[in-house]
């Protein structure tokens, strides 16, 4: 039996086996966050800004009408930049573009598609950066960490039994490996209305490095 993650160290006074334990928990996300963008163009900055403000206000009000609380809506990006064409190697000013993006937190997963369709119908021209997340993810991480520790113990016992070693069950050292917050992303296609959204599951991983003496 071969364990690629096992390192054995030996000295006159002690011998150590180091194993890596892994654990994972699959959880359905309980909220989604997406970015809704309104982009407008105009010859004058004020023209593009005013049109953008009117459309974005309409988008926000339509989302609030779906019982999404106002505090769940935040401005994420607001940019103004000039546009140019290049004609015969010369830069020709074309006007200005204003981009205004908001993030929306949706806790009712059944409303995700409706929010997207409503925003598009009310003037939004880009929806992106959809993320599925878990509130209180640390609860599930602790479960995954428990499984990782059990996995490390099992590996160490398997090695000891296979090699006919007497293993001290109390570990010398436990190191928790770094773990990023789990987030699931979805790409969106706004070509059609009645957008179907399947959130699937998020897998929460935990890993530990454990040293045992034998």
C-alpha positions as CSV (number, residue, x, y, z in Angstrom):
1,X,0.0,0.0,0.0
2,X,1.4,3.4,-1.0
3,X,0.6,6.7,0.7
4,X,2.1,9.6,-1.4
5,X,1.4,12.1,1.4
6,X,3.3,10.2,4.1
7,X,6.7,11.3,5.3
8,X,8.7,9.2,7.7
9,X,11.4,10.6,9.9
10,X,13.7,8.7,12.2
11,X,16.2,9.5,14.9
12,X,17.8,7.6,17.8
13,X,15.3,8.9,20.3
14,X,12.0,8.9,18.3
15,X,10.5,7.9,15.0
16,X,7.7,10.0,13.5
17,X,5.1,9.4,10.8
18,X,3.4,12.4,9.3
19,X,0.0,12.0,7.5
20,X,-2.4,14.4,5.8
21,X,-6.1,14.0,6.6
22,X,-8.8,15.3,4.4
23,X,-12.5,15.8,5.0
24,X,-15.3,17.3,3.0
25,X,-19.0,18.2,3.5
26,X,-21.4,18.9,0.6
27,X,-24.0,21.6,1.5
28,X,-26.7,23.4,-0.5
29,X,-26.1,27.1,-0.5
30,X,-28.6,29.3,1.3
31,X,-28.1,32.6,-0.5
32,X,-26.9,34.0,-3.8
33,X,-25.2,37.2,-4.7
34,X,-25.1,38.6,-8.2
35,X,-24.0,41.8,-9.9
36,X,-26.4,43.7,-12.1
37,X,-25.0,46.4,-14.4
38,X,-26.5,49.3,-16.4
39,X,-24.3,50.7,-19.1
40,X,-25.3,53.9,-21.0
41,X,-23.6,56.1,-23.7
42,X,-24.0,59.7,-24.6
43,X,-22.2,62.6,-26.3
44,X,-22.1,64.5,-23.0
45,X,-21.3,63.1,-19.6
46,X,-24.5,64.5,-18.0
47,X,-26.6,62.9,-20.7
48,X,-25.1,59.4,-20.1
49,X,-25.3,59.9,-16.3
50,X,-28.9,60.9,-16.3
51,X,-30.0,58.1,-18.6
52,X,-28.1,55.7,-16.4
53,X,-29.6,57.0,-13.2
54,X,-33.1,56.7,-14.6
55,X,-32.6,53.1,-15.7
56,X,-30.8,52.0,-12.5
57,X,-33.5,53.5,-10.3
58,X,-36.1,51.6,-12.3
59,X,-34.1,48.4,-11.9
60,X,-33.7,48.9,-8.2
61,X,-37.4,49.6,-7.6
62,X,-38.4,46.6,-9.6
63,X,-36.1,44.4,-7.5
64,X,-37.5,45.9,-4.3
65,X,-41.0,45.1,-5.6
66,X,-40.0,41.4,-5.5
67,X,-39.6,41.7,-1.7
68,X,-35.9,42.0,-1.8
69,X,-35.0,44.4,1.1
70,X,-33.2,47.6,0.1
71,X,-30.3,46.8,2.5
72,X,-29.6,43.7,0.3
73,X,-28.8,46.0,-2.6
74,X,-25.4,47.9,-2.7
75,X,-23.5,49.9,-5.3
76,X,-20.5,47.9,-6.5
77,X,-19.1,49.9,-9.4
78,X,-19.6,53.3,-10.9
79,X,-17.3,54.3,-13.8
80,X,-17.3,57.1,-16.4
81,X,-14.9,56.9,-19.3
82,X,-14.6,58.4,-22.8
83,X,-15.0,56.3,-25.9
84,X,-12.9,56.7,-29.1
85,X,-12.9,55.4,-32.6
86,X,-9.7,55.1,-34.6
87,X,-10.2,56.3,-38.2
88,X,-7.2,56.4,-40.6
89,X,-4.9,56.1,-37.6
90,X,-6.4,59.0,-35.8
91,X,-8.3,59.0,-32.5
92,X,-11.8,60.4,-32.9
93,X,-13.9,61.1,-29.8
94,X,-17.2,59.2,-29.8
95,X,-18.7,60.2,-26.5
96,X,-18.9,58.9,-22.9
97,X,-20.0,55.6,-21.3
98,X,-21.3,55.3,-17.8
99,X,-21.3,51.9,-16.0
100,X,-23.2,51.5,-12.8
101,X,-23.3,48.1,-11.1
102,X,-25.1,46.9,-8.0
103,X,-24.8,43.7,-6.0
104,X,-28.0,42.0,-4.8
105,X,-28.2,39.4,-2.1
106,X,-31.0,36.9,-2.5
107,X,-31.9,34.6,0.3
108,X,-35.0,33.1,-1.3
109,X,-33.3,30.8,-3.8
110,X,-36.5,30.4,-5.8
111,X,-36.4,34.1,-6.7
112,X,-33.0,34.2,-8.4
113,X,-34.2,33.7,-11.9
114,X,-37.1,36.1,-11.3
115,X,-34.7,38.8,-10.1
116,X,-32.5,38.4,-13.1
117,X,-35.4,38.5,-15.6
118,X,-37.0,41.5,-13.8
119,X,-33.7,43.5,-13.9
120,X,-33.2,42.8,-17.6
121,X,-36.8,43.7,-18.4
122,X,-36.3,47.0,-16.6
123,X,-33.2,48.0,-18.5
124,X,-30.2,46.1,-17.0
125,X,-27.9,45.1,-19.8
126,X,-25.4,42.9,-17.9
127,X,-25.7,40.4,-15.1
128,X,-22.5,38.7,-13.9
129,X,-20.4,37.5,-10.9
130,X,-23.2,35.2,-9.6
131,X,-22.0,33.6,-6.4
132,X,-23.7,30.9,-4.3
133,X,-22.7,31.1,-0.6
134,X,-23.5,29.7,2.8
135,X,-24.4,31.6,5.9
136,X,-22.5,30.4,9.0
137,X,-20.2,28.2,6.8
138,X,-18.0,27.7,9.8
139,X,-20.5,25.2,11.3
140,X,-20.0,22.9,8.3
141,X,-16.3,23.5,8.2
142,X,-16.0,22.2,11.7
143,X,-17.8,19.0,10.6
144,X,-15.3,18.7,7.7
145,X,-12.4,19.3,10.1
146,X,-13.7,16.5,12.3
147,X,-13.7,14.1,9.3
148,X,-10.2,15.3,8.3
149,X,-8.9,14.3,11.8
150,X,-10.6,10.9,11.6
151,X,-9.0,10.4,8.2
152,X,-5.6,11.2,9.5
153,X,-5.9,8.8,12.4
154,X,-7.1,6.1,10.0
155,X,-4.2,6.6,7.7
156,X,-1.7,6.5,10.6
157,X,-3.3,3.2,11.9
158,X,-3.2,1.7,8.5
159,X,0.5,2.5,8.1
160,X,1.3,1.2,11.6
161,X,-0.7,-2.1,11.1
162,X,0.9,-2.7,7.7
163,X,4.4,-2.0,8.9
164,X,3.9,-3.8,12.3
165,X,4.6,-0.7,14.3
166,X,3.4,0.3,17.7
167,X,1.8,3.7,17.2
168,X,1.3,6.2,20.0
169,X,-2.4,7.3,19.5
170,X,-1.7,10.7,20.9
171,X,-0.4,13.0,18.1
172,X,2.8,15.0,18.6
173,X,1.6,17.8,16.4
174,X,-1.6,18.8,14.5
175,X,-1.4,21.5,11.8
176,X,-4.6,22.8,10.2
177,X,-4.0,23.6,6.5
178,X,-5.3,26.9,5.2
179,X,-8.8,26.8,3.8
180,X,-10.5,29.4,1.6
181,X,-14.2,30.3,2.1
182,X,-16.2,28.1,-0.3
183,X,-18.0,30.0,-3.1
184,X,-19.7,28.6,-6.2
185,X,-19.8,30.7,-9.3
186,X,-22.2,30.6,-12.2
187,X,-21.9,32.1,-15.7
188,X,-25.2,33.6,-16.9
189,X,-26.7,33.7,-20.4
190,X,-29.2,36.6,-20.7
191,X,-30.4,35.6,-24.2
192,X,-33.8,34.4,-22.9
193,X,-36.3,35.3,-20.3
194,X,-37.4,32.9,-17.5
195,X,-33.8,32.2,-16.6
196,X,-33.4,28.8,-14.9
197,X,-31.0,28.7,-12.0
198,X,-29.7,25.5,-10.4
199,X,-27.6,26.2,-7.3
200,X,-26.3,22.7,-6.8
201,X,-24.1,22.1,-3.8
202,X,-21.0,23.6,-2.3
203,X,-18.2,21.3,-1.1
204,X,-16.5,22.5,2.1
205,X,-13.0,21.0,2.5
206,X,-10.7,20.7,5.5
207,X,-7.2,19.3,5.7
208,X,-4.8,18.6,8.6
209,X,-1.2,17.5,8.8
210,X,-0.7,15.2,11.9
211,X,2.5,13.8,13.3
212,X,2.4,10.5,15.3
213,X,5.3,8.9,17.2
214,X,6.0,5.2,16.9
